[in-house]
Amino acid sequence: MTWEGHEFLDKVRDPEIWRKTKKGASELNSWGVKLIGEMATGYIRAKATELGIPLA
C-alpha cells in the first residue's frame, strides 16, 4: 500500500468521518480517490472546530 493509502485510511478511521465521506461521495456521483481524501480532511477539520481545537 502507498503512503497516500495509509493517510487515507487514517482519515476515515472514525466511523462518523467515514459515514459522512461516503455520503458526500455518493451525492457527487463522480469522484476520485484524491477528492474523497480531501472531503474526509474537510470533515475532520469541521469536527476539530466543533470540539474547539484551533487549526492553523
ZIKA-V222915 format. One record per pair of residues at least 4 apart in sequence whose C-alpha atoms are under 6 Angstrom apart, sorted by the first residue. I is the first residue (numbers start at 1). J is the second residue. Records with the same first field share a line. If there is no record, write none. Layout:
I=J ; J
This chain:
8=37
9=13
12=17 ; 18
21=40
48=53
49=53
